[in-house]
């Protein structure tokens, strides 16, 4: 914002119309970064892929405001599985090492310096090469994709190793009852081998049932839904002709607080509707205990708790009195009979079944309003026989 606005407008105007190129401005300075970060995230919720335009003045400002620059690059990479670079007078090697690596980079400096809007040179190369430069770019001209935000409340491997080596941390921080409950869960998991290895570098690397992460499970089911040739009536009503594109929001305990700088962004995501998967064991980690409650109680959130233990360590009825602090979920599940809430899923087959039913319904929330309204109306008319 403030140094590349005109260049961004020219680039968007030169790109193919079926790409539906849009733009979002970002200023890294403390007085504007929060507001712009929220606006960028709102744009990402409806985007099919993303590219970051970087010029020498813009890069200098991002370097001066390291936290904002790092946060922006991580957000772009997380939401869409990667981001491309449009380089105006800078090299990829000039970028901060703390940024996630870009999936592709394209030079646009000469085309911008030449002025005009003719499609040639660097911009022609960008248009030709961009769709095949990264897997996420393949859908750049697919107007059917609508974002579904999701998060995973699970430990990282380092967090799991910490309580495996020192389970007394739970007793010291949370008390005797959570500690005893943790010990009973770990005892059950130990029969399956090294339970710490079920967790990974990122929270969505968690493997609740072994043999694959929750991220891979979600991607598999989304592909099944998107690629079905005959769409069941239930899916027609929920999807309205849309396809699902997952949008990952990493669960960070310090961010999921109402007094956190990123809370407006997360509250907006929650209001659009989202999916949260919860590892029951991880709710006993002192850093995660009770931290997701502000999200899990909201009816706009589709949520399920998963456990790697079959049979479960306790009955469903006992969960409300357990130290997991998921009483608000038991209220949604047992009292309100909320179909968007499921507890104690302890097998891959059950998880697949519930997610297959729930993912289209989750997309049917207000997030789906990002789809082309004309196409949505045509689809509705088709369902109603043209009425």
Helices and strands as residue ranges (DSSP letters): H 5-14, G 17-19, H 30-44, E 51-55, H 56-64, H 66-80, E 84-88, G 92-94, E 104-107, H 109-114, H 121-129, G 130-132, G 135-139, E 145-153, H 157-165, H 168-174, H 176-190, G 195-198, G 203-205, H 214-227, H 233-239, E 243-248, H 263-272, E 274-279, G 281-284, H 293-296, E 301-306, G 316-321, H 327-330, I 331-335, E 341-345, H 348-363, G 366-370, H 373-383
